[in-house]
Amino acid sequence: MPQSITFHGAARTVTGSKHLLDINGRKVLVDCGLFQGPQELSQRNWTPFPFSPHDLDAIVITHAHNDHIGMLPKLVREGYSGPIYATPATIGLCKISLPDSGRIQEEDAGYHRRHGTSRHPDPQPLYTESDAYEALKRFKPVRYFELQGLPGGAQFRFMPAGHILGAAFAEIYFDNGERILMSGDIGHNDQPIIKDPTPVDFAEYLVLESTYGDRLHPKGDTKERLFEVLNRAVVERSVVIVPSFAIGRTQELLWYIHELYEEGRLPRIPIYVDSPMANAATLLYQSETDDHDKDMRMDMSEGRSPFSADLVRFVRDRNMSKQLNDMHGAFVIIAGSGMVTGGRVVHHLRHRLSDPGATVLFTGYQGEGTTGRKILDGEPYVKLLGDEIEVRARIERLESLSAHADYQDILDWLANFKTAPKCTYLVHGEPEAQDSLKKKIESSLGWAVEIPEQGQKFDLF
């Protein structure tokens, strides 16, 4: 019986990861993510699944970003009843992010119903907070390097991917001994807090992310660049607003600020994390020691947590969040969402984006069509909460702070392979990035590379 893989998401786009393996007639889905970004992409979330949820036998999750997990509640609501395998840290993050996502879906639908701002006469959420809790009941923890059986006679193991807490490569072994390595998202070496990506030296098939396939992260020192921005805020007694991803980016920022404090280079200014999800995720980053690198382990053992209450103030409720609008002087607001597609950062930017004394510091990838991309691209006005807001604040970008490997990181990681895979499939990238990485892999390594289209199926053997 032929084994195959079909790409139902993150094909010629960055989001919506859903990769379906057919293993001896049994169906295993790797990741089940939301499409994010422009309406033509996000609208796909509302179309029927291209497979029957009832027919799936198992799900393997590489990490807890919404573009990899965000459709699980809908999948379970529509009939999936099997196991969802993930690392313990990924499950911990899913417990935070999935109910939050369901709650936002309900709030957005309610807002559109009250204000008549939807094309639909009775807008409904994609799924609810209750649906998310039902999905969480299906999760089963699998620790790094622990073998776990799969339907169809396969088995798999997770290996640290260095992307965010709990992120893993999924190495899936078929019953004939061949394997397919699902990269999820690959981090880059020397990120703070978490371990580096695990070197891999062999796989017959490789599904590889390509988000930064046409780009290199700047060589500048992340901490030095952050110091420049924050020190200027101290001198000018101004606010810095950081649209930041709740999982990963927020914790890295706090790590670098902690180091600047420890070195005595930056006075202790108020740092506010205004995101319920980021607050909960930060506690998990502190407690999940299996993912900590040696520097984080050492700091924690010596009582120098970068997340302690004397370094950062966690905003607990909306009233406290609103009070930040009346504050003056040097301080930092770190709030989601990272691409300014929702969350409390939208309210802060609506209040301060037109202030030439304020600074907006972007710290990660901004998808096409997002408000964050529009601000970075220099658009003079952006729409926030229905209002056109003039962009007069100073706009800065910290490009070297990224949870994704750039193309050189990817090529260096691929160089660990002793034998070329039979085929490498590039996913999770915009077309230009994928085309560029394909050429680089073919020219430097001589490997066979495919870029799947949405819904395209490949027989493996």
C-alpha positions in Angstrom: 0.0 0.0 0.0 1.5 3.4 -1.0 2.5 5.9 1.7 1.7 9.5 0.9 1.7 13.0 2.1 -0.8 15.7 1.1 -0.3 19.4 1.9 -3.5 21.1 3.1 -1.9 24.3 4.4 1.3 26.3 4.6 1.6 25.5 0.9 2.9 28.6 -1.0 2.0 30.6 2.1 3.3 31.0 5.6 0.3 29.9 7.7 -2.3 27.2 8.1 0.0 24.2 8.5 -1.8 20.9 7.9 0.2 18.0 6.5 -1.7 14.7 6.0 0.2 11.4 6.0 -1.4 8.3 4.7 0.3 5.3 6.5 -0.9 1.9 5.4 -4.4 3.3 5.0 -4.4 5.1 8.4 -4.4 8.9 8.4 -2.0 11.0 10.6 -2.2 14.8 10.5 0.9 16.8 11.4 -0.3 20.3 12.7 -3.7 21.8 12.3 -3.2 25.6 12.1 -5.1 28.7 11.3 -4.6 30.6 8.1 -3.6 34.2 9.1 -3.1 37.4 7.2 -5.1 38.8 4.2 -8.8 38.1 3.9 -8.3 35.7 1.0 -6.2 33.5 3.3 -8.1 33.9 6.6 -11.3 33.1 4.7 -10.0 29.5 4.2 -10.6 28.9 7.9 -14.3 29.0 7.2 -14.3 26.4 4.4 -14.8 22.7 5.1 -11.8 20.7 6.0 -10.3 19.0 2.9 -10.5 15.7 4.8 -13.0 14.2 7.2 -12.2 14.8 10.8 -13.8 11.4 11.6 -11.3 9.7 9.3 -8.2 10.9 11.1 -6.5 8.4 13.3 -3.9 10.7 15.1 -2.5 14.2 15.2 1.1 15.2 15.8 1.7 18.8 16.8 5.2 20.4 16.3 4.6 23.6 18.4 2.0 25.9 19.9 1.8 28.8 17.5 -1.7 29.4 16.2 -0.7 28.8 12.6 0.1 25.2 13.7 -2.6 24.5 16.4 -5.4 27.1 15.9 -7.9 24.9 14.0 -7.8 22.0 16.5 -11.0 23.1 18.4 -12.9 23.3 15.1 -11.5 19.9 14.1 -12.6 18.2 17.4 -16.0 19.9 17.3 -16.6 18.5 13.8 -15.8 14.9 14.9 -12.1 14.2 15.5 -11.8 11.9 18.6 -8.3 10.5 18.5 -5.1 11.5 20.3 -3.2 14.8 19.8 0.4 14.2 20.5 2.7 17.1 21.6 5.5 17.8 24.0 4.6 18.7 27.6 5.6 22.3 27.1 3.6 22.6 23.9 0.6 21.2 25.8 1.1 23.8 28.5 1.1 26.6 25.9 -1.9 25.2 24.2 -3.8 25.3 27.5 -3.1 29.1 27.4 -3.5 30.0 23.8 -6.4 27.8 22.5 -9.0 29.0 25.0 -7.8 32.5 24.5 -8.2 32.1 20.7 -11.8 30.7 21.2 -12.6 33.6 23.5 -11.4 36.1 20.9 -13.4 34.4 18.2 -16.6 34.8 20.4 -15.8 38.4 21.2 -15.2 39.3 17.6 -18.4 37.7 16.5 -20.3 39.5 19.2 -18.8 42.8 18.2 -19.8 42.3 14.6 -23.3 41.4 15.6 -23.8 44.5 17.8 -22.3 46.9 15.2 -23.5 45.3 12.0 -19.9 45.3 10.6 -20.0 41.8 9.1 -21.2 40.7 5.7 -23.1 37.9 7.4 -26.5 38.7 9.0 -25.7 36.5 12.1 -21.9 36.2 12.4 -20.7 33.3 14.5 -17.3 32.4 16.0 -15.1 30.0 14.1 -15.1 28.1 17.4 -15.7 28.9 21.1 -13.7 28.8 24.3 -15.7 25.7 25.2 -14.6 24.0 21.9 -11.0 24.8 22.8 -11.4 23.1 26.2 -12.8 20.0 24.5 -9.9 19.9 22.2 -7.4 20.1 25.1 -8.9 16.8 26.5 -7.4 15.0 23.4 -3.8 16.0 24.1 -1.3 13.3 25.1 2.3 14.3 26.2 5.3 12.9 24.5 8.7 13.9 25.9 11.7 14.7 23.7 13.4 11.5 22.2 10.7 9.2 23.5 9.3 6.8 20.9 5.5 6.8 20.5 3.5 4.5 18.3 1.2 5.7 15.5 -1.6 4.0 13.6 -0.5 2.1 10.5 2.6 0.6 12.2 4.5 3.8 12.3 6.2 5.5 15.3 7.7 8.8 16.0 9.8 10.9 18.3 10.2 14.6 19.1 13.5 16.5 19.0 14.1 20.1 20.2 13.6 22.5 17.3 14.9 25.6 19.1 11.9 27.8 17.9 9.8 28.4 21.0 9.2 26.6 24.2 8.3 23.0 23.5 8.9 23.3 19.7 9.9 20.0 18.1 10.9 18.3 15.0 8.7 15.2 14.5 10.7 12.3 13.2 8.2 9.7 11.9 9.3 6.2 11.1 7.3 4.0 8.7 7.1 0.3 9.2 9.7 -0.4 6.5 12.3 1.6 8.5 12.2 4.8 6.3 11.4 8.1 7.9 10.0 11.5 7.2 11.2 14.5 9.3 8.7 17.2 9.8 10.6 20.3 10.7 7.7 22.4 12.1 9.5 25.8 12.5 13.2 25.8 13.0 14.8 28.2 15.4 18.3 29.7 15.1 21.3 28.9 17.2 22.1 30.9 20.4 18.6 32.1 21.1 18.2 32.8 24.8 16.4 30.6 27.3 15.8 27.5 25.1 18.0 24.8 23.6 19.4 25.1 20.0 17.8 23.1 17.2 18.9 19.4 17.3 21.3 18.4 14.5 19.9 15.7 12.2 22.0 13.6 9.9 19.5 11.5 8.0 16.0 11.2 6.8 14.5 9.7 3.6 12.0 12.6 3.3 12.1 16.1 4.8 9.3 18.7 5.1 11.1 22.0 5.7 9.9 25.4 6.7 11.1 28.4 4.5 9.8 31.5 6.2 13.1 33.3 5.9 14.2 31.4 2.8 15.3 34.6 1.0 16.6 36.6 4.0 19.5 36.8 6.5 19.0 38.1 9.9 21.1 41.2 10.4 24.5 40.6 12.0 24.1 43.3 14.5 24.0 42.4 18.2 20.4 42.1 19.4 21.1 43.3 22.8 23.1 46.4 21.6 20.3 47.4 19.2 17.7 47.0 22.0 19.9 49.1 24.3 20.0 51.9 21.7 16.2 52.0 21.5 15.6 51.8 25.3 18.4 54.2 26.2 17.0 56.8 23.9 13.6 56.4 25.6 15.3 56.9 28.9 17.1 60.1 27.7 13.9 61.5 26.0 11.6 60.2 28.7 9.4 58.6 26.1 7.3 55.4 25.7 8.3 52.4 23.6 5.5 50.2 22.4 6.5 46.7 21.4 4.0 44.6 19.4 5.2 41.2 20.4 4.2 37.6 20.1 3.0 36.3 23.5 4.9 33.0 23.1 8.7 33.3 22.6 9.4 36.9 21.5 8.1 38.4 24.8 10.3 36.2 26.9 13.4 36.8 24.8 12.9 40.6 25.1 12.7 40.2 28.9 15.9 38.2 28.9 17.8 40.8 27.0 16.4 43.6 29.2 17.4 41.6 32.2 20.9 41.3 30.9 21.2 45.1 30.4 20.0 45.6 33.9 22.5 43.0 35.3 25.3 44.8 33.4 24.4 48.1 34.9 24.0 49.7 31.5 20.3 50.5 31.6 18.4 52.1 34.5 15.4 50.1 35.7 12.5 51.7 33.9 8.9 50.3 34.1 8.4 47.3 31.8 4.8 46.4 31.4 3.7 43.1 29.7 0.1 43.8 28.7 -1.1 40.4 27.5 -2.9 37.8 29.6 -1.6 35.1 27.3 2.0 36.4 27.5 1.8 36.6 31.2 0.7 33.0 31.5 3.3 31.9 28.9 6.1 33.6 30.8 5.3 31.6 33.9 5.5 28.4 31.8 8.8 29.5 30.3 10.1 29.7 33.8 8.9 26.3 35.0 9.5 24.1 31.9 13.1 23.3 32.7 13.5 20.5 30.0 13.7 23.2 27.4 16.1 25.5 29.2 19.6 26.0 27.8 22.6 26.1 30.1 22.6 29.9 30.6 18.9 29.8 31.6 19.5 26.9 33.9 22.4 28.7 35.6 20.5 31.9 36.1 17.5 30.1 37.5 19.6 28.0 39.9 21.2 31.2 41.2 17.9 33.0 41.7 18.3 35.5 38.8 15.1 34.9 36.8 14.6 37.4 33.9 10.9 37.3 34.7 10.9 38.3 38.4 8.4 40.9 39.7 11.2 43.4 40.4 12.1 43.5 36.7 8.7 43.3 34.9 5.1 44.3 35.8 2.4 42.0 34.4 -0.8 43.8 33.6 -3.6 41.8 35.0 -6.8 43.5 33.8 -8.3 45.9 31.3 -8.5 48.8 33.8 -4.7 48.6 34.4 -4.2 48.4 30.7 -6.2 51.6 30.2 -4.3 53.4 32.9 -1.1 53.0 30.7 -2.7 55.5 28.3 -2.3 58.3 30.9 1.3 57.5 31.8 4.2 59.7 30.8 8.0 59.3 31.1 10.3 56.5 30.1 8.6 53.1 30.1 8.0 50.1 27.8 4.7 48.4 26.9 5.0 44.9 25.5 1.7 43.7 24.1 0.2 41.4 21.5 -0.5 40.7 18.9 2.9 40.7 17.2 1.5 41.6 13.8 -1.0 44.2 15.2 -3.9 42.0 14.0 -5.7 42.2 17.3 -5.0 42.3 21.1 -4.3 45.1 23.4 -1.4 46.5 21.4 -4.1 47.8 18.9 -5.5 50.0 21.7 -2.1 51.3 22.7 -1.2 52.1 19.1 -4.5 53.8 18.5 -3.6 56.1 21.4 0.1 56.7 20.7 0.9 55.9 17.0 0.3 59.5 16.0 2.6 60.8 18.8 6.0 61.7 17.3 7.6 61.3 20.7 6.7 57.6 20.9 8.6 54.7 19.5 7.1 51.5 18.0 9.6 48.6 18.0 8.8 45.6 15.8 10.6 42.5 16.8 9.5 39.8 14.3 8.1 38.8 11.0 5.1 40.9 9.7 2.9 38.9 7.3 1.6 40.3 4.1 -1.6 42.4 4.6 -1.2 42.8 8.3 -1.3 46.2 10.0 2.2 45.6 11.3 3.5 45.2 7.7 1.7 48.3 6.6 3.3 50.4 9.4 6.7 48.9 8.5 6.2 49.6 4.8 5.7 53.3 5.6 2.0 53.7 5.0 1.1 57.2 6.4 -2.2 56.0 7.8 -3.5 52.7 9.1 -6.9 51.7 10.3 -7.1 50.8 14.0 -10.5 49.9 15.6 -12.3 51.5 12.7 -10.4 54.8 12.8 -7.7 56.1 10.4 -4.7 56.8 12.5 -1.7 58.9 11.2 1.6 57.2 11.7 3.9 59.8 13.3 5.7 57.7 15.9 9.3 56.7 15.4 9.2 53.2 13.8 12.1 50.8 14.7 12.7 47.2 13.8 14.7 44.6 15.7 15.2 42.1 12.9 17.8 40.0 14.6 15.3 38.9 17.2 13.5 36.1 15.4 12.4 32.7 16.4 12.9 31.5 12.8 16.1 30.3 11.2 17.2 32.4 8.2 18.4 30.8 5.1 22.0 30.4 6.2 20.8 28.9 9.5 18.8 26.4 7.5 21.6 25.6 5.1 24.0 25.1 8.1 21.4 22.8 9.7 21.0 20.8 6.4 24.8 20.4 6.2 24.5 18.0 9.1 22.8 15.4 6.8 25.3 12.7 5.7 23.0 11.6 2.8 20.6 13.7 0.8 16.9 13.0 1.4 15.0 11.4 -1.5 13.0 14.6 -1.6 12.8 17.9 0.5 9.4 19.6 0.5 9.4 23.3 1.2 6.4 24.7 3.2 5.6 27.6 5.4 6.9 30.4 3.2 5.8 33.1 0.8 6.5 32.2 -2.8 9.6 34.4 -3.2 11.2 32.9 0.0 10.4 29.4 -1.1 11.7 29.8 -4.7 14.9 31.4 -3.3 15.6 28.7 -0.8 14.9 26.0 -3.3 17.6 27.4 -5.6 20.0 27.7 -2.7 19.5 24.0 -1.6 19.7 22.7 -5.2 22.9 24.7 -6.0 24.8 24.2 -2.7 23.7 20.7 -1.8 22.4 19.2 -5.0 19.2 17.9 -3.4 15.8 17.2 -5.0 13.4 19.9 -3.8 9.7 20.3 -4.3 7.4 23.2 -3.5 3.9 21.8 -2.9 0.8 23.6 -4.0 -2.3 23.7 -1.8 -3.9 20.2 -1.7 -1.0 18.6 -3.7 -0.4 14.9 -2.9 3.0 13.1 -3.2 3.5 9.3 -3.0 6.5 8.5 -0.8 7.0 4.8 -1.5 
